[in-house]
């Protein structure tokens, strides 16, 4: 895949490592937003606060970045010339859904089970994004390794959640992030398209947070009227790091899906998410139902990453 772009192996390795780091940041965001949602008893409000802090960071970045401001002009021109589908600009609404789910479900099933379910759905969705050519890297043909990698990811979900799958009340909270992960695969492809058109990840990242914040603020109107809002917010500063972590993840996504494709990026980010999730659940125990099954699920998911990411022996094959 990198050979198609005339890039060296070291750059391919660096792209993979950066994607892993982005995945670890996503796991950290899940934990932070989940804890914030638990403390204020409102997952949607936690997601809204996270998005607004991320948007504040991006306002500073874009105000200091001439390339970021130029990206808006290039993106609008691409939409007018029909080189970019305008529907990609609402991809941030998917992020709004995802960030709300973090605040609601992580405190219930734990960051590791949430992450395993999410990345399995994301891998399956990414397989179709690459197959249909929705991402900026173009169409990536199906292969036995790609299908096997996704299948192993689904097996990892079943094993990691083996202690909960027998109880329907515990299964459905895992099914929700699974389907959300599939939607996020489209969001990642859309971000890659916007980044390619704008020639900078700042535009796509800012657009994601702006759209997501608007959607969450609208959702907060009926929630605030019905359930009320907390009298005070927690004082711990680290509970508000979800936004900056999300900025890093979305920014890396916009670049990496253009280089290595939606599926391979998703699988590399998966590895980072699982490593980060497992470490976080071990440092903050109490939410892991079956530690042995969870660890085995992480190992199987790591194998899925390797199987789907290894290049074919034929140099002219589409990977």
C-alpha positions as CSV (number, residue, x, y, z in Angstrom):
1,X,0.0,0.0,0.0
2,X,2.8,2.4,0.8
3,X,4.7,1.2,-2.3
4,X,1.7,2.5,-4.3
5,X,2.4,5.9,-2.8
6,X,6.2,5.6,-3.4
7,X,6.8,5.8,0.4
8,X,9.5,3.9,2.3
9,X,8.9,1.2,4.8
10,X,10.0,3.5,7.6
11,X,7.2,5.8,6.8
12,X,4.7,2.9,6.7
13,X,5.9,1.9,10.2
14,X,5.7,5.5,11.5
15,X,2.1,5.7,10.1
16,X,1.2,2.5,11.9
17,X,2.7,3.6,15.2
18,X,1.0,7.0,15.0
19,X,-2.3,5.3,14.3
20,X,-1.7,3.1,17.4
21,X,-1.0,6.2,19.5
22,X,-4.2,7.8,18.2
23,X,-6.1,4.7,19.2
24,X,-4.7,4.9,22.7
25,X,-5.8,8.5,22.9
26,X,-9.3,7.3,22.0
27,X,-9.3,4.8,24.8
28,X,-8.2,7.6,27.2
29,X,-11.1,9.8,25.9
30,X,-13.6,6.9,26.5
31,X,-12.4,6.6,30.1
32,X,-12.4,10.3,30.8
33,X,-15.8,10.9,29.3
34,X,-17.2,7.8,31.0
35,X,-16.0,9.0,34.4
36,X,-17.3,12.5,33.8
37,X,-20.7,11.2,32.8
38,X,-20.8,9.0,35.9
39,X,-20.0,11.9,38.2
40,X,-22.5,14.3,36.8
41,X,-25.1,11.5,36.0
42,X,-25.5,12.7,32.4
43,X,-23.6,11.1,29.6
44,X,-24.9,13.6,26.9
45,X,-23.7,16.5,29.0
46,X,-20.3,14.9,29.4
47,X,-20.1,14.5,25.7
48,X,-21.1,18.1,25.1
49,X,-18.5,19.4,27.5
50,X,-15.8,17.2,25.8
51,X,-16.8,18.5,22.4
52,X,-16.8,22.1,23.5
53,X,-13.3,21.9,25.1
54,X,-12.0,20.3,21.9
55,X,-13.7,23.0,19.8
56,X,-12.1,25.7,22.0
57,X,-8.6,24.1,21.3
58,X,-9.3,24.1,17.6
59,X,-10.4,27.7,17.5
60,X,-7.0,28.6,18.9
61,X,-5.3,26.4,16.4
62,X,-7.2,27.6,13.4
63,X,-6.8,31.2,14.4
64,X,-3.0,30.7,14.4
65,X,-2.8,28.6,11.3
66,X,-3.0,30.3,7.9
67,X,-3.2,26.8,6.3
68,X,-6.1,25.9,8.5
69,X,-8.0,29.0,7.3
70,X,-7.0,28.3,3.7
71,X,-8.4,24.8,4.0
72,X,-11.9,26.2,4.3
73,X,-11.6,27.9,0.9
74,X,-10.2,24.7,-0.7
75,X,-13.0,22.6,0.8
76,X,-15.8,24.9,-0.4
77,X,-14.2,24.9,-3.9
78,X,-14.1,21.1,-3.9
79,X,-17.8,20.9,-2.9
80,X,-18.8,23.4,-5.6
81,X,-16.8,21.5,-8.2
82,X,-18.4,18.3,-7.0
83,X,-15.0,16.7,-6.2
84,X,-16.2,16.4,-2.6
85,X,-19.6,15.2,-1.5
86,X,-21.2,17.9,0.8
87,X,-22.7,15.2,3.0
88,X,-19.2,14.4,4.3
89,X,-19.3,17.7,6.2
90,X,-21.9,16.4,8.6
91,X,-19.6,13.5,9.7
92,X,-19.2,15.2,13.1
93,X,-22.8,14.2,14.0
94,X,-21.5,10.6,14.1
95,X,-18.8,11.7,16.6
96,X,-21.5,13.4,18.7
97,X,-23.4,10.1,18.9
98,X,-20.1,8.2,19.8
99,X,-19.1,10.7,22.5
100,X,-22.5,10.5,24.1
101,X,-22.3,6.7,24.2
102,X,-18.9,7.0,25.9
103,X,-20.4,9.0,28.7
104,X,-23.4,6.6,29.1
105,X,-21.9,3.1,28.6
106,X,-18.3,3.2,29.8
107,X,-19.3,3.5,33.4
108,X,-21.6,0.4,32.9
109,X,-19.5,-2.1,31.0
110,X,-16.0,-0.7,31.4
111,X,-13.7,1.0,28.9
112,X,-12.2,-2.3,27.6
113,X,-15.4,-4.1,26.7
114,X,-16.7,-0.8,25.2
115,X,-13.6,-0.5,23.1
116,X,-13.5,-4.1,22.0
117,X,-17.1,-3.9,20.8
118,X,-16.5,-0.5,19.1
119,X,-13.4,-1.6,17.2
120,X,-15.0,-4.8,16.0
121,X,-17.8,-2.8,14.4
122,X,-15.3,-0.2,13.2
123,X,-13.2,-2.9,11.5
124,X,-16.3,-4.4,9.7
125,X,-17.4,-1.0,8.6
126,X,-13.9,0.0,7.4
127,X,-13.8,-3.2,5.3
128,X,-16.8,-1.9,3.3
129,X,-15.5,1.7,3.2
130,X,-12.3,0.5,1.5
131,X,-14.2,-2.0,-0.7
132,X,-16.6,0.7,-1.9
133,X,-13.8,3.3,-2.3
134,X,-15.4,5.9,0.0
135,X,-12.1,6.7,1.7
136,X,-9.5,9.0,0.0
137,X,-7.1,6.1,-0.7
138,X,-9.6,4.7,-3.2
139,X,-10.9,1.1,-3.6
140,X,-9.1,-1.6,-1.8
141,X,-10.1,-5.1,-3.0
142,X,-11.3,-7.7,-0.6
143,X,-8.7,-10.4,0.3
144,X,-8.7,-13.5,2.5
145,X,-6.5,-11.7,5.0
146,X,-8.8,-8.7,5.3
147,X,-11.9,-10.8,5.8
148,X,-10.0,-13.1,8.3
149,X,-8.9,-10.0,10.2
150,X,-12.4,-8.7,10.6
151,X,-13.7,-12.2,11.5
152,X,-11.1,-12.5,14.2
153,X,-12.1,-9.1,15.5
154,X,-15.7,-10.3,15.9
155,X,-14.4,-13.5,17.6
156,X,-12.4,-11.2,20.0
157,X,-15.6,-9.4,20.9
158,X,-17.4,-12.6,21.8
159,X,-14.5,-13.9,23.9
160,X,-13.8,-10.6,25.6
161,X,-17.5,-10.3,26.5
162,X,-18.0,-14.0,27.3
163,X,-19.0,-13.2,30.9
164,X,-21.8,-10.9,29.7
165,X,-23.0,-12.5,26.5
166,X,-25.2,-15.0,28.4
167,X,-27.2,-12.1,29.9
168,X,-29.2,-10.1,27.3
169,X,-29.2,-7.0,29.6
170,X,-25.4,-7.0,29.5
171,X,-25.2,-7.9,25.8
172,X,-27.1,-5.0,24.4
173,X,-24.8,-2.4,25.9
174,X,-22.0,-4.0,23.9
175,X,-24.0,-4.2,20.7
176,X,-24.6,-0.5,20.7
177,X,-20.9,0.5,20.4
178,X,-20.4,-2.3,17.9
179,X,-22.9,-0.6,15.5
180,X,-21.6,2.9,16.4
181,X,-18.1,1.7,15.4
182,X,-19.4,0.8,11.9
183,X,-20.8,4.4,11.6
184,X,-17.5,5.8,12.7
185,X,-15.7,4.0,9.9
186,X,-17.8,6.2,7.5
187,X,-16.8,9.2,9.6
188,X,-13.1,8.3,9.2
189,X,-13.5,8.0,5.5
190,X,-15.3,11.3,5.3
191,X,-12.6,13.0,7.3
192,X,-10.0,11.6,5.0
193,X,-11.8,13.0,2.0
194,X,-12.1,16.5,3.5
195,X,-8.5,16.4,4.6
196,X,-7.4,15.6,1.0
197,X,-9.6,18.4,-0.4
198,X,-8.5,21.0,2.2
199,X,-4.9,19.9,2.2
200,X,-4.8,20.0,6.0
201,X,-6.4,17.9,8.8
202,X,-7.3,21.1,10.8
203,X,-10.4,21.8,8.6
204,X,-11.9,18.4,8.9
205,X,-11.2,18.2,12.6
206,X,-12.7,21.7,13.3
207,X,-15.8,20.8,11.2
208,X,-16.2,17.6,13.1
209,X,-16.2,19.3,16.5
210,X,-18.3,22.2,15.3
211,X,-21.1,19.9,13.9
212,X,-20.8,17.6,16.8
213,X,-21.1,20.4,19.4
214,X,-24.1,21.8,17.6
215,X,-25.9,18.4,17.6
216,X,-25.1,17.8,21.3
217,X,-26.2,21.2,22.4
218,X,-29.5,20.6,20.6
219,X,-29.8,17.3,22.4
220,X,-29.2,18.9,25.7
221,X,-32.3,21.2,25.4
222,X,-34.9,18.5,26.1
223,X,-32.6,16.6,28.4
224,X,-32.0,19.7,30.5
225,X,-35.7,20.5,30.6
226,X,-36.7,17.0,31.6
227,X,-33.9,15.9,33.9
228,X,-32.3,19.1,34.9
229,X,-28.6,20.0,34.9
230,X,-26.1,19.4,37.7
231,X,-25.7,22.2,40.2
232,X,-21.9,22.0,39.9
233,X,-19.2,20.3,37.7
234,X,-16.4,18.1,39.1
235,X,-13.2,19.9,40.0
236,X,-10.7,17.3,38.7
237,X,-9.0,18.9,35.7
238,X,-8.3,15.6,33.9
239,X,-12.0,15.0,33.4
240,X,-12.0,17.7,30.7
241,X,-9.2,16.2,28.6
242,X,-11.6,14.3,26.4
243,X,-11.8,17.1,23.9
244,X,-8.1,17.5,23.3
245,X,-7.7,13.7,23.0
246,X,-10.5,13.7,20.5
247,X,-8.8,16.5,18.5
248,X,-5.6,14.4,18.3
249,X,-7.5,11.3,17.2
250,X,-9.6,13.0,14.5
251,X,-6.6,15.0,13.2
252,X,-4.5,11.8,12.8
253,X,-7.4,10.0,11.2
254,X,-7.7,12.6,8.4
255,X,-4.1,12.1,7.5
256,X,-3.6,8.3,8.0
257,X,-6.7,7.1,6.1
258,X,-5.3,8.9,3.1
259,X,-2.0,7.0,3.4
260,X,-2.9,3.5,4.6
261,X,-6.7,3.2,3.9
262,X,-9.6,3.1,6.3
263,X,-9.3,-0.6,7.3
264,X,-5.6,-0.7,8.1
265,X,-5.9,2.6,10.0
266,X,-8.8,1.3,11.9
267,X,-7.0,-1.9,12.8
268,X,-3.9,-0.1,13.9
269,X,-5.9,2.3,15.9
270,X,-7.7,-0.8,17.3
271,X,-4.5,-2.1,18.7
272,X,-3.8,1.2,20.4
273,X,-7.3,1.3,21.8
274,X,-7.2,-2.2,23.2
275,X,-3.8,-1.6,24.8
276,X,-4.9,1.7,26.3
277,X,-8.2,0.2,27.4
278,X,-6.7,-2.8,29.1
279,X,-4.1,-0.7,30.9
280,X,-6.8,1.8,32.1
281,X,-9.1,-1.0,33.3
282,X,-6.2,-2.6,35.2
283,X,-5.2,0.7,36.8
284,X,-8.9,1.5,37.7
285,X,-10.4,-2.0,38.4
286,X,-14.0,-2.7,39.1
287,X,-15.6,-2.7,35.6
288,X,-14.0,-5.8,34.1
289,X,-16.3,-8.8,34.2
290,X,-13.9,-11.5,32.9
291,X,-10.2,-10.5,33.0
292,X,-9.0,-13.7,31.4
293,X,-11.5,-13.5,28.6
294,X,-10.8,-9.9,28.1
295,X,-7.0,-10.5,27.8
296,X,-7.6,-13.3,25.3
297,X,-9.8,-11.0,23.3
298,X,-7.1,-8.4,23.2
299,X,-4.6,-11.0,22.0
300,X,-6.9,-12.2,19.3
301,X,-7.7,-8.6,18.2
302,X,-3.9,-8.0,17.9
303,X,-3.6,-11.0,15.7
304,X,-6.4,-9.7,13.6
305,X,-4.5,-6.4,13.1
306,X,-1.4,-8.3,12.0
307,X,-3.2,-10.6,9.6
308,X,-5.1,-7.9,7.9
309,X,-2.1,-5.5,7.7
310,X,0.6,-7.8,6.3
311,X,1.3,-7.1,2.7
312,X,0.7,-9.7,0.0
313,X,3.7,-11.4,-1.5
314,X,2.8,-10.1,-5.0
315,X,4.2,-6.5,-5.3
316,X,1.4,-5.5,-7.6
317,X,-1.5,-6.6,-5.3
318,X,-3.9,-4.2,-3.8
319,X,-3.5,-4.3,-0.1
